[in-house]
Amino acid sequence: GWSKKIRGVTSTRIGGMDFTAPECLVGHEHDATADIWSLGAIIYNLASGSVPFPEATKEKRNGEKVTTADVMMTYSLMRKGLVAFPIALPVKMQNLIRQCMDPFPDQRITCGDPDMKDLKKHTWFRDFDWDQLEEGLMEAPWVPFVDGPEDLQNFTKVPAKEKIIKWSEADEAMSAWEPDFW
């Protein structure tokens, strides 16, 4: 994944549309509340196996080409906060995701709270021990068996569909577009 450390606000974006806050997609200045939106999208994805707005996602379109209309419809749903939830997702989780993915950055859970107290106190995390997590004492709920550093048995083999493009000198030159990026 990609990340970018910012101080205050920025107007650049990193990442794919499925996990990017709507204000980032149109180049508006944004702050850490955009990360809270992305957190909601990631929670949705991990819990459901899908993305919150699949309209412009190639994997969900059976190989069809994504059109500008698909992208615009997705953006419209994001701006309206219209997330459709699978029935199997618990109501408390849906509530957390909605609070993270509020279309208005200043209304998102934790807005203005760098310690994220509101998020940590959300009912979905009622039995979660944040102190144990921060101290590195929390045990993993599942530890996969690994038979050495090159063991791939826990990964699904997926055939390559697209040609792999290697990093070139042209890419290197393009990466200098923002000096504070790295």
Helices and strands as residue ranges (DSSP letters): G 17-19, H 22-25, H 33-48, G 54-56, G 58-61, H 68-80, H 91-100, G 105-107, H 117-121, G 123-125, H 130-134, H 169-174, G 175-177
